[in-house]
Amino acid sequence: MLRRSVSLVLVLLFGTLAAAAENRIPFSRTLTAEQKQRLGLAGLSPEQLAELDRTVGAYARGEAAVAVETAVKQVEQTAAQKIVAAEQKAAVAAESAVADYKKKQEPGVIARTLEVFKKKQEEDKRERFTAKVVGPFHGWAGGTYFPLENGQVWRQTGTETNELPTVEGAEVEIYRSNNGYWRLRYGDRWITVKRLQ
């Protein structure tokens, strides 16, 4: 956005240099209110507009490098000031919202929230665990059974294939996905499974 603003200012500078030099009218006075708004110049102070006019005048007199550098710095400074102002406004609004929220809270609400959080953590522990596969593990090839050391037996429900080098006592992760299906993960691969025992 900043580069586009700089480009627009420079194009406008080049387009109006001749007219500004001939008429000796300050550059900023050759712009309409809409152009100033679109280019981000509407919020400039009179001192900043005067500096911009001096820069354009310098360019018109052949001091192009200094003029372009000054114009770019001017636009960057204005953009940076607007960003800082917006960030400060957002920070004040956030602090105010947090303060209002804290004022409205009751000790009971906080206690209930902690209770729900602890319950959710317990559910997550029950619905996600790691276990070792009994015997050699070769991956899966559709309908594969997975007997685990904890006594559970799981079976692949799909037909996906992922053949791996044999691993004894491979550790797999079993978890419930967001859509309710159980998954078995080994490494970076997973399949849908169903508990048989």
Backbone bond lengths (Angstrom), bond angles and torsions (degrees), N, CA, C in turn:
res aa  C-N    CA-C-N  psi(-1)  N-CA   C-N-CA  omega(-1)  CA-C   N-CA-C  phi
1 M - - - 1.459 - - 1.514 110.18 -
2 L 1.340 116.16 -42.13 1.455 120.73 -179.40 1.519 109.99 -65.45
3 R 1.338 117.56 -42.85 1.460 120.16 179.88 1.518 110.79 -64.28
4 R 1.341 117.08 -37.96 1.456 119.91 178.80 1.517 110.13 -64.62
5 S 1.334 117.13 -40.69 1.465 120.63 178.04 1.519 110.42 -62.52
6 V 1.340 116.25 -42.67 1.459 119.88 179.31 1.522 109.82 -62.81
7 S 1.332 116.63 -43.59 1.462 120.19 179.44 1.519 111.39 -61.78
8 L 1.320 116.92 -43.26 1.459 119.95 179.44 1.517 111.46 -63.00
9 V 1.314 117.29 -41.64 1.463 120.87 179.30 1.524 109.89 -62.87
10 L 1.345 116.36 -43.62 1.461 119.19 -178.23 1.523 111.41 -66.56
11 V 1.322 118.11 -40.93 1.465 120.85 177.42 1.519 109.73 -61.15
12 L 1.315 115.94 -45.09 1.460 120.03 179.20 1.521 110.71 -63.97
13 L 1.323 116.24 -38.06 1.471 119.75 177.73 1.520 110.76 -60.11
14 F 1.331 116.29 -50.37 1.452 119.52 -177.95 1.522 111.59 -63.48
15 G 1.324 116.94 -37.49 1.459 120.88 -177.86 1.513 114.23 -68.89
16 T 1.312 117.23 -28.30 1.468 119.46 -174.89 1.519 113.37 -109.81
17 L 1.333 117.22 3.32 1.462 120.04 -177.38 1.526 112.22 -59.90
18 A 1.312 115.87 -47.66 1.465 118.76 -176.35 1.520 110.70 -62.26
19 A 1.320 117.38 -46.42 1.465 120.86 -179.06 1.523 110.72 -63.42
20 A 1.316 117.24 -41.55 1.455 120.21 -178.92 1.529 110.93 -67.53
21 A 1.337 116.40 -37.91 1.462 119.71 -179.27 1.525 111.10 -68.91
22 E 1.350 116.40 -41.93 1.467 120.18 -178.28 1.518 111.65 -68.08
23 N 1.278 117.83 -46.12 1.463 121.99 -174.74 1.518 112.72 -86.67
24 R 1.302 116.75 -14.32 1.451 122.13 -177.62 1.535 111.48 59.08
25 I 1.315 116.26 26.98 1.462 121.63 174.92 1.525 106.36 -87.94
26 P 1.326 118.52 131.68 1.474 119.45 178.55 1.528 110.87 -55.83
27 F 1.308 114.33 140.76 1.465 121.14 -176.83 1.530 112.26 -52.31
28 S 1.324 116.83 -44.87 1.464 119.84 -175.09 1.524 112.30 -62.41
29 R 1.327 117.39 -25.35 1.468 120.21 178.98 1.521 112.56 -80.39
30 T 1.333 116.93 -12.17 1.469 119.75 178.16 1.529 111.48 -85.19
31 L 1.328 116.48 -7.39 1.464 120.52 -178.32 1.527 110.86 -93.97
32 T 1.324 114.50 143.64 1.462 119.04 173.86 1.527 108.18 -80.04
33 A 1.314 116.22 165.71 1.463 120.70 178.25 1.528 110.42 -60.76
34 E 1.326 116.54 -37.39 1.465 120.71 179.67 1.530 110.58 -65.66
35 Q 1.339 117.32 -41.59 1.452 120.30 178.36 1.530 110.60 -64.12
36 K 1.316 116.67 -42.67 1.464 119.76 178.64 1.528 110.55 -60.71
37 Q 1.321 116.84 -42.10 1.461 121.35 180.00 1.523 110.31 -64.61
38 R 1.326 117.13 -47.33 1.460 122.19 -176.93 1.530 111.80 -64.33
39 L 1.317 116.76 -34.73 1.455 121.21 -178.60 1.520 113.37 -87.68
40 G 1.310 116.90 -1.23 1.460 120.29 179.63 1.520 112.40 77.51
41 L 1.336 117.02 21.30 1.456 120.37 -178.82 1.516 112.43 -98.77
42 A 1.327 117.60 -8.40 1.468 120.98 -175.59 1.525 111.69 -63.91
43 G 1.305 116.92 -28.61 1.458 119.94 -177.23 1.529 113.67 -90.62
44 L 1.332 117.77 5.09 1.459 119.63 -178.89 1.525 110.79 -73.44
45 S 1.310 114.63 145.02 1.463 120.14 177.34 1.531 108.40 -76.16
46 P 1.340 118.17 164.56 1.459 120.32 176.91 1.538 111.74 -56.81
47 E 1.345 117.04 -35.98 1.464 119.75 178.64 1.525 110.90 -65.58
48 Q 1.340 115.94 -40.06 1.459 119.81 179.51 1.528 111.13 -67.79
49 L 1.335 117.09 -39.27 1.466 120.30 177.23 1.526 110.21 -64.88
50 A 1.332 116.84 -39.20 1.461 120.21 178.20 1.530 110.41 -62.88
51 E 1.355 116.59 -40.23 1.463 120.26 178.22 1.521 110.33 -64.82
52 L 1.317 117.18 -40.21 1.457 121.62 176.74 1.520 110.36 -62.52
53 D 1.323 117.23 -43.69 1.470 120.94 178.73 1.527 110.58 -62.52
54 R 1.325 117.81 -40.68 1.467 120.95 178.31 1.525 110.10 -63.81
55 T 1.322 116.50 -40.26 1.459 120.83 179.60 1.520 111.06 -62.73
56 V 1.324 116.65 -45.94 1.464 120.92 179.04 1.524 109.76 -63.92
57 G 1.328 116.68 -40.72 1.464 119.99 177.84 1.515 111.09 -62.02
58 A 1.339 116.72 -41.24 1.454 120.82 178.75 1.521 110.67 -62.79
59 Y 1.305 115.61 -40.59 1.461 119.55 178.32 1.527 110.28 -64.18
60 A 1.315 116.21 -43.11 1.461 120.13 179.97 1.529 110.97 -62.56
61 R 1.306 118.17 -27.61 1.458 121.76 178.61 1.525 111.44 -87.21
62 G 1.315 118.13 5.60 1.455 120.09 175.62 1.513 114.52 100.60
63 E 1.297 119.14 4.87 1.454 121.99 179.34 1.525 108.91 -95.22
64 A 1.313 116.27 59.01 1.461 123.03 -170.54 1.515 113.49 -62.20
65 A 1.307 118.89 -47.33 1.461 120.76 -175.25 1.518 111.52 -61.30
66 V 1.310 116.93 -45.02 1.463 120.93 179.75 1.516 109.62 -66.43
67 A 1.325 116.74 -40.92 1.464 120.34 -177.88 1.523 111.59 -63.66
68 V 1.314 116.36 -45.65 1.470 119.63 -178.96 1.524 110.06 -65.36
69 E 1.319 117.36 -44.89 1.464 120.92 179.58 1.524 111.23 -59.88
70 T 1.317 116.15 -42.90 1.458 120.18 -179.91 1.524 110.86 -66.61
71 A 1.335 116.35 -41.63 1.469 119.53 179.89 1.525 110.87 -63.43
72 V 1.319 116.02 -42.30 1.471 119.93 179.39 1.524 110.09 -63.22
73 K 1.337 116.94 -45.32 1.467 120.21 179.26 1.523 111.20 -61.65
74 Q 1.326 116.14 -38.74 1.467 120.71 -179.46 1.539 110.32 -62.61
75 V 1.330 115.22 -47.42 1.476 119.19 -178.99 1.520 110.23 -66.11
76 E 1.334 117.39 -41.58 1.468 120.31 179.22 1.527 111.12 -63.70
77 Q 1.319 116.63 -40.76 1.466 120.58 179.71 1.523 110.54 -63.71
78 T 1.326 116.66 -44.21 1.463 120.58 179.28 1.524 110.76 -62.43
79 A 1.334 115.96 -44.34 1.470 119.68 179.91 1.528 110.47 -63.72
80 A 1.325 117.00 -42.35 1.465 120.71 179.64 1.525 111.19 -63.11
81 Q 1.344 117.03 -39.47 1.462 120.22 178.36 1.522 110.78 -63.64
82 K 1.328 116.70 -40.50 1.466 119.92 179.56 1.522 111.42 -66.65
83 I 1.328 116.68 -38.31 1.472 120.61 179.45 1.523 110.14 -65.52
84 V 1.337 116.48 -45.39 1.472 120.64 179.54 1.527 110.17 -60.95
85 A 1.332 116.67 -43.21 1.465 120.05 179.88 1.528 110.93 -62.73
86 A 1.333 116.93 -42.18 1.470 120.39 179.70 1.523 111.05 -65.54
87 E 1.346 116.83 -40.90 1.467 120.25 179.43 1.523 111.05 -65.28
88 Q 1.330 116.82 -39.97 1.461 120.01 178.45 1.522 110.74 -64.62
89 K 1.320 116.45 -41.60 1.467 120.64 179.54 1.533 110.47 -63.35
90 A 1.341 116.34 -42.02 1.466 120.29 179.16 1.524 111.30 -65.65
91 A 1.325 117.34 -39.37 1.466 120.90 179.74 1.522 111.12 -64.60
92 V 1.330 116.49 -42.28 1.475 120.58 178.56 1.528 109.77 -63.15
93 A 1.342 116.67 -42.95 1.470 120.09 179.95 1.524 111.09 -63.82
94 A 1.326 117.02 -40.74 1.467 120.72 179.68 1.527 110.89 -65.36
95 E 1.319 116.87 -44.14 1.464 120.29 178.92 1.525 110.78 -61.67
96 S 1.309 116.30 -40.36 1.453 120.92 179.39 1.528 111.06 -64.74
97 A 1.329 116.04 -42.70 1.469 120.13 179.89 1.525 110.83 -64.12
98 V 1.321 117.25 -41.83 1.469 120.89 178.77 1.524 110.34 -63.86
99 A 1.327 116.23 -43.95 1.465 119.97 179.96 1.526 110.81 -61.97
100 D 1.333 117.07 -43.42 1.467 120.52 177.80 1.521 111.01 -61.95
101 Y 1.322 116.20 -42.82 1.463 120.44 -179.43 1.528 110.44 -61.92
102 K 1.327 116.86 -44.28 1.468 120.78 -178.94 1.528 111.03 -63.97
103 K 1.326 116.85 -37.62 1.466 119.90 179.56 1.525 111.39 -63.63
104 K 1.323 116.94 -35.56 1.465 121.40 -175.56 1.525 113.22 -80.97
105 Q 1.325 117.13 -16.07 1.462 119.94 -175.57 1.524 111.59 -73.10
106 E 1.318 114.11 143.49 1.456 121.49 175.22 1.520 107.81 -109.59
107 P 1.322 118.11 153.21 1.472 119.38 178.07 1.527 111.98 -56.92
108 G 1.325 117.73 -34.98 1.466 121.27 -179.85 1.514 112.18 -64.50
109 V 1.323 116.62 -37.60 1.467 120.72 179.91 1.524 109.58 -65.24
110 I 1.316 116.47 -43.13 1.460 120.12 -179.95 1.528 109.93 -64.94
111 A 1.327 117.55 -42.43 1.465 121.05 179.45 1.531 110.81 -62.35
112 R 1.342 117.36 -43.53 1.470 120.56 178.84 1.525 110.71 -64.74
113 T 1.324 117.14 -38.04 1.461 120.56 178.82 1.517 110.61 -63.79
114 L 1.327 117.18 -42.62 1.466 120.64 177.64 1.522 111.27 -63.98
115 E 1.315 116.04 -38.60 1.463 120.45 179.11 1.528 110.54 -63.32
116 V 1.316 116.52 -45.42 1.467 120.73 178.59 1.532 109.87 -62.66
117 F 1.316 117.16 -41.59 1.454 121.39 179.66 1.526 111.21 -62.14
118 K 1.335 117.11 -44.79 1.466 120.55 179.46 1.525 111.06 -64.41
119 K 1.335 116.31 -39.62 1.463 120.22 178.68 1.529 110.43 -63.22
120 K 1.324 116.07 -41.42 1.462 120.99 179.38 1.525 110.28 -63.56
121 Q 1.341 117.01 -39.92 1.461 120.33 178.20 1.526 111.00 -63.18
122 E 1.348 116.66 -40.76 1.458 120.37 178.64 1.523 111.12 -64.41
123 E 1.340 116.25 -41.06 1.468 120.08 178.03 1.523 110.54 -63.41
124 D 1.333 116.02 -41.42 1.458 119.98 178.93 1.515 110.93 -61.05
125 K 1.352 116.95 -38.14 1.458 120.12 179.39 1.520 110.50 -66.23
126 R 1.336 116.64 -39.91 1.458 120.41 179.81 1.524 110.94 -69.32
127 E 1.310 117.98 -32.63 1.452 121.12 -173.67 1.521 112.63 -97.72
128 R 1.320 117.05 14.86 1.471 121.51 177.24 1.523 107.61 -153.19
129 F 1.315 115.97 121.58 1.460 118.97 178.47 1.525 109.45 -153.09
130 T 1.315 115.50 162.72 1.462 120.90 174.49 1.519 108.20 -114.08
131 A 1.319 114.91 148.94 1.463 120.66 179.39 1.520 108.33 -154.88
132 K 1.349 114.50 161.73 1.465 119.29 179.37 1.521 109.55 -98.21
133 V 1.327 115.35 141.10 1.460 121.69 176.69 1.527 107.83 -78.41
134 V 1.344 116.12 133.75 1.464 121.02 177.85 1.526 108.27 -76.67
135 G 1.339 116.40 130.16 1.458 120.47 178.09 1.516 112.34 82.71
136 P 1.326 115.93 -168.15 1.464 120.34 -177.68 1.537 111.11 -73.17
137 F 1.315 114.76 142.03 1.469 121.73 179.04 1.527 107.43 -116.88
138 H 1.344 115.76 122.94 1.476 121.36 -177.64 1.523 111.89 -114.71
139 G 1.329 118.42 7.91 1.467 120.58 -172.91 1.516 108.21 98.60
140 W 1.333 117.51 -140.54 1.458 121.34 -179.51 1.515 110.74 -149.95
141 A 1.332 114.06 156.90 1.465 119.14 -177.44 1.518 111.09 -148.16
142 G 1.317 117.93 38.35 1.467 121.06 177.62 1.513 111.17 86.62
143 G 1.344 117.40 112.91 1.458 121.76 179.34 1.521 113.84 72.63
144 T 1.300 119.48 14.96 1.463 123.79 -177.99 1.529 110.64 -66.42
145 Y 1.345 115.18 139.58 1.461 121.97 177.43 1.526 108.93 -94.72
146 F 1.340 115.19 144.73 1.462 121.11 179.64 1.525 109.44 -129.42
147 P 1.339 118.65 93.22 1.470 120.74 174.39 1.534 108.42 -78.38
148 L 1.320 116.68 130.77 1.460 121.05 -177.22 1.523 110.90 -108.45
149 E 1.331 116.79 156.73 1.466 121.91 -179.63 1.520 112.40 -62.54
150 N 1.342 118.63 -24.59 1.465 121.19 -179.64 1.531 112.15 -80.14
151 G 1.344 117.76 5.03 1.463 121.85 177.27 1.527 113.81 95.29
152 Q 1.291 118.44 -11.86 1.460 121.04 179.60 1.528 110.17 -79.01
153 V 1.343 114.03 152.06 1.463 120.46 174.60 1.525 106.76 -128.24
154 W 1.317 115.91 128.94 1.462 122.55 179.96 1.522 108.28 -121.55
155 R 1.352 115.55 150.87 1.466 120.59 179.46 1.516 109.29 -129.68
156 Q 1.313 115.93 138.92 1.463 122.10 176.03 1.527 109.23 -66.89
157 T 1.343 117.22 131.95 1.470 120.05 -178.74 1.524 112.75 -92.53
158 G 1.312 117.54 -20.57 1.463 120.87 -177.47 1.507 112.32 -100.66
159 T 1.331 115.20 -168.65 1.465 121.03 -177.90 1.521 112.21 -116.22
160 E 1.326 117.49 15.07 1.464 120.32 -179.24 1.522 110.53 -63.47
161 T 1.323 115.77 151.09 1.455 121.68 -179.93 1.523 109.42 -123.20
162 N 1.326 115.60 134.62 1.462 122.00 175.30 1.521 106.80 -151.66
163 E 1.339 115.62 86.39 1.458 120.03 -178.25 1.520 109.27 -84.60
164 L 1.342 115.03 131.77 1.457 121.91 -176.42 1.520 109.94 -126.86
165 P 1.319 117.33 162.83 1.473 119.23 172.02 1.538 109.06 -61.25
166 T 1.302 116.45 146.93 1.463 121.28 -177.09 1.522 111.26 -62.17
167 V 1.348 113.94 133.21 1.463 121.47 177.61 1.524 107.28 -128.70
168 E 1.318 117.14 130.74 1.465 121.41 176.32 1.523 108.61 -88.87
169 G 1.324 116.56 132.03 1.460 121.56 177.45 1.525 112.90 61.88
170 A 1.311 115.90 41.21 1.474 119.86 -179.46 1.526 110.13 -63.99
171 E 1.323 116.08 136.83 1.467 120.61 179.07 1.531 108.89 -92.30
172 V 1.331 115.20 125.09 1.459 121.02 179.63 1.521 108.41 -119.77
173 E 1.318 114.91 161.19 1.459 120.86 176.87 1.526 107.97 -113.15
174 I 1.324 115.74 133.11 1.462 122.02 176.07 1.523 106.38 -114.08
175 Y 1.335 116.68 130.49 1.462 119.59 180.00 1.522 110.34 -152.13
176 R 1.343 114.11 157.25 1.461 119.87 176.84 1.529 107.34 -92.36
177 S 1.333 116.13 128.53 1.464 120.71 -179.49 1.526 109.65 -79.00
178 N 1.320 115.48 171.53 1.462 120.51 -179.91 1.523 112.67 -61.06
179 N 1.334 117.21 -29.19 1.465 119.14 -179.70 1.531 112.70 -89.96
180 G 1.345 117.84 7.63 1.457 121.42 172.79 1.518 115.55 97.12
181 Y 1.334 118.43 -10.60 1.461 120.76 179.84 1.519 110.18 -82.34
182 W 1.350 114.69 149.38 1.460 120.11 176.71 1.517 109.26 -86.48
183 R 1.309 115.70 139.84 1.466 121.85 -179.24 1.530 109.50 -122.67
184 L 1.313 115.62 147.68 1.454 122.50 171.58 1.519 105.65 -115.75
185 R 1.336 116.09 125.62 1.469 120.54 -178.96 1.519 109.08 -117.66
186 Y 1.337 113.82 135.20 1.451 120.75 171.74 1.522 106.27 -134.08
187 G 1.320 115.66 118.43 1.463 119.16 -175.55 1.517 109.71 66.22
188 D 1.329 116.49 -127.84 1.468 120.28 -179.87 1.525 111.98 -102.60
189 R 1.347 118.06 12.44 1.467 121.66 -179.37 1.521 110.13 -115.33
190 W 1.336 115.82 149.96 1.453 119.82 177.80 1.516 110.04 -143.51
191 I 1.350 114.30 158.65 1.474 121.62 176.16 1.519 107.56 -139.48
192 T 1.323 115.19 162.80 1.460 121.40 175.81 1.527 108.13 -85.55
193 V 1.347 116.35 134.78 1.460 121.42 -178.14 1.522 110.39 -133.04
194 K 1.333 115.15 165.05 1.475 121.48 177.63 1.521 107.39 -133.05
195 R 1.337 114.65 136.91 1.464 118.90 -179.12 1.516 109.77 -78.57
196 L 1.332 115.69 130.27 1.464 121.08 177.34 1.522 111.00 -102.00
197 Q 1.316 116.95 -30.77 1.464 121.16 -176.42 1.511 110.07 -148.37
